[in-house]
Amino acid sequence: MLKVAALQMAMCDDTAKNVATAERLVRQAAAKGAQIILIPELFEGLYFCKDMRVEDLDRALPIDGHPTITHFQAVAKELNVVLPISLYERDNNALYNTVAMVDADGTMMGIYRKTHIPDGPGYTEKYFFTPGDTGFRVWDTKHGVVGVGICWDQWFPEAARAMALQGAEVLLYPTAIGSEPPDPTWDSSRHWQRVMQGHAGANLCPVVAANRIGHEVGVTTEITFYGTSFIADATGAVVTEANRTDEEVLVAEFDREATRRMRLSWGIFRDRRPDLYKPLLTKDGKTFQ
């Protein structure tokens, strides 16, 4: 069996307080039996991509010796849980939106750097992040084979399929999404969920999405993060969902062996035709001989 958790929380502009909140929720999830626990994207602070301020580039830190990773390595080892840790990474002159995968014994298994970088009012991530260079990755953790995409990655079926092809048993998406500054009445929350439900159903693989909550005011924009974190089963059905405003710990359990058999029996991966998918390797859908 595999028990997973999604944490939903609000952030403030104090890293120590946010780390303490995340740890408190991790401990709650572990007390409920969760083995793989997902914290929201960039949980160390407010979502700084609302504005393009040069001083926010200083938030990035190297992976080696990163205090938040070190802190949660100890927590993971103590609680015997897998923790993907979302952070702002500096590697020389490159800055990345990164997840560090911490196994249940506290070891750092490696990193994934966000592949798809959005750019729009309130979400000006191209100013802050270099496009990731790791490719899509999965980790054979103590409790299961895990694939991780970061926020905007969740809108791309190619990313989910790439992780599923590598053997992912569950797909995790740490997220920071909410209102759209040009039109605050536009609510994308159900669209956001349905896209990931599709990934679950198409790949016969459970999906866990952890979003933040709260109203964050920047210099030029403000965003209300709409929560609605959720966990979907391998058919895409939502099995547990948070509301839009409250701190929550969501937990769901899946039968790994039953899901594996269902995945194989449907024939989705057997009947794939990668020889005919060449348009996916192009920008305009055209292939050239």
BELURHU-V685297 format. One record per pair of residues at least 12 apart in sequence whose C-alpha atoms are under 8 Angstrom apart, sorted by the first residue. I is the first residue (numbers start at 1). J is the second residue. Records with the same first field share a line. If there is no record, write none. Layout:
I = J ; J
This chain:
1 = 253 ; 254 ; 255 ; 256 ; 257
2 = 35 ; 143 ; 144 ; 253 ; 254 ; 255 ; 256
3 = 33 ; 34 ; 35 ; 36 ; 251 ; 252 ; 253 ; 254
4 = 34 ; 35 ; 36 ; 37 ; 38 ; 208 ; 251 ; 252 ; 253
5 = 29 ; 34 ; 35 ; 36 ; 37 ; 38 ; 208 ; 231 ; 249 ; 250 ; 251 ; 252
6 = 37 ; 38 ; 39 ; 208 ; 209 ; 210 ; 229 ; 230 ; 231 ; 249 ; 250 ; 251
7 = 22 ; 25 ; 26 ; 37 ; 38 ; 39 ; 40 ; 210 ; 211 ; 229 ; 247 ; 248 ; 249 ; 250
8 = 39 ; 40 ; 210 ; 211 ; 212 ; 213 ; 227 ; 229 ; 242 ; 246 ; 247 ; 248 ; 249
9 = 21 ; 22 ; 40 ; 211 ; 212 ; 213 ; 246 ; 247 ; 248
10 = 212 ; 213 ; 214 ; 247
11 = 43 ; 44 ; 45 ; 46 ; 212 ; 213 ; 214
12 = 45 ; 46
13 = 45 ; 46
14 = 44 ; 45
15 = 44 ; 45
16 = 44
18 = 43 ; 44 ; 45
19 = 43 ; 44 ; 68
22 = 39 ; 43
23 = 72 ; 75
25 = 249
27 = 79
28 = 249
29 = 249 ; 250 ; 251
30 = 79 ; 81
32 = 251
34 = 81 ; 251 ; 252
35 = 80 ; 81 ; 82 ; 143
36 = 81 ; 82 ; 83 ; 143
37 = 81 ; 82 ; 83 ; 84
38 = 83 ; 84 ; 172 ; 173 ; 174 ; 208 ; 209 ; 210
39 = 83 ; 84 ; 85 ; 86 ; 174 ; 210
40 = 86 ; 174 ; 175 ; 176 ; 210 ; 211 ; 212
41 = 86 ; 87 ; 150 ; 151 ; 174 ; 175 ; 176 ; 210 ; 211 ; 212
42 = 86 ; 87 ; 88 ; 176
43 = 86 ; 87
44 = 87
46 = 216
47 = 176 ; 216
48 = 218
49 = 122 ; 123 ; 124 ; 125 ; 128
50 = 121 ; 122 ; 123 ; 124 ; 218 ; 220 ; 221 ; 222 ; 223
51 = 122 ; 123 ; 124 ; 218 ; 219 ; 220 ; 221
52 = 124 ; 127 ; 128
57 = 128
59 = 88
60 = 87 ; 88 ; 89 ; 90 ; 95
61 = 88 ; 89 ; 90 ; 91
62 = 89 ; 90 ; 91
63 = 89 ; 90 ; 91
69 = 85 ; 100 ; 102
72 = 85 ; 102 ; 106
73 = 102 ; 103 ; 105 ; 106 ; 107 ; 108
74 = 106
75 = 106
76 = 102 ; 103 ; 104 ; 105 ; 106
77 = 103 ; 104 ; 105 ; 106
78 = 105
79 = 104
80 = 104 ; 105
81 = 103 ; 104 ; 105 ; 143
82 = 101 ; 102 ; 103 ; 104 ; 141 ; 142 ; 143
83 = 101 ; 102 ; 103 ; 104
84 = 99 ; 100 ; 101 ; 102
85 = 99 ; 100 ; 101 ; 102
86 = 98 ; 99 ; 100 ; 174
87 = 99 ; 100
94 = 129 ; 130
95 = 128 ; 129 ; 130
96 = 113 ; 114 ; 128 ; 129 ; 130 ; 131 ; 132
97 = 113 ; 114 ; 129 ; 130 ; 132
98 = 111 ; 112 ; 113 ; 114 ; 150
99 = 111 ; 112 ; 113 ; 148 ; 150
100 = 112
101 = 139
103 = 141 ; 142
104 = 141 ; 142 ; 143
109 = 139
111 = 134
112 = 132 ; 134 ; 135 ; 136 ; 137 ; 148 ; 149
113 = 131 ; 132 ; 133 ; 134 ; 135
114 = 131 ; 132 ; 149 ; 150 ; 153
115 = 131 ; 132 ; 133 ; 135 ; 136 ; 153
116 = 131 ; 132 ; 152 ; 153
117 = 129 ; 130 ; 131 ; 152
118 = 152
121 = 180 ; 181 ; 182 ; 221
122 = 180 ; 181 ; 221 ; 222 ; 223
136 = 148 ; 149 ; 159 ; 162 ; 163
137 = 163 ; 166
138 = 163 ; 166 ; 167 ; 168
139 = 168
144 = 169 ; 170
145 = 167 ; 168 ; 169 ; 170
146 = 168 ; 169 ; 170 ; 171 ; 172
147 = 163 ; 164 ; 168 ; 169 ; 170 ; 171 ; 172
148 = 163 ; 171 ; 172 ; 173
149 = 171 ; 172 ; 173 ; 174
150 = 173 ; 174 ; 175
151 = 173 ; 174 ; 175 ; 176 ; 177
152 = 175
154 = 173 ; 195 ; 196
155 = 192 ; 195 ; 196
157 = 199
160 = 199 ; 203
161 = 199 ; 203
164 = 203 ; 205
165 = 269
168 = 205
169 = 205 ; 206 ; 256 ; 260
170 = 205 ; 206 ; 207 ; 208
171 = 200 ; 205 ; 206 ; 207 ; 208
172 = 207 ; 208 ; 209
173 = 207 ; 208 ; 209 ; 210
174 = 209 ; 210 ; 211
175 = 209 ; 210 ; 211 ; 212
176 = 211 ; 212 ; 225
177 = 211 ; 212 ; 225 ; 226 ; 227
178 = 223 ; 224 ; 225 ; 226 ; 227
179 = 223 ; 224 ; 225 ; 226
180 = 223
181 = 221 ; 222 ; 223
189 = 226 ; 228
193 = 230
196 = 236
197 = 232 ; 235 ; 236 ; 237 ; 238
198 = 236
199 = 236
200 = 232 ; 233 ; 234 ; 235 ; 236
201 = 233 ; 234 ; 235 ; 236
202 = 235 ; 268
203 = 234 ; 263 ; 268
204 = 234 ; 235 ; 236 ; 259 ; 262 ; 263
205 = 233 ; 234 ; 235 ; 259 ; 263
206 = 231 ; 232 ; 233 ; 234 ; 235 ; 236
207 = 231 ; 232 ; 233 ; 234 ; 236
208 = 230 ; 231 ; 232
209 = 229 ; 230 ; 231
210 = 227 ; 229 ; 230
211 = 225 ; 226 ; 227 ; 228 ; 229
212 = 225 ; 226 ; 227
213 = 225 ; 226 ; 227 ; 244 ; 245 ; 246 ; 247
214 = 226 ; 245
225 = 244
226 = 244 ; 245
227 = 242 ; 243 ; 244 ; 245 ; 246
228 = 241 ; 242 ; 243 ; 244
229 = 241 ; 242 ; 243
230 = 242 ; 250
231 = 250 ; 251 ; 252
233 = 254
234 = 259
239 = 252
240 = 252
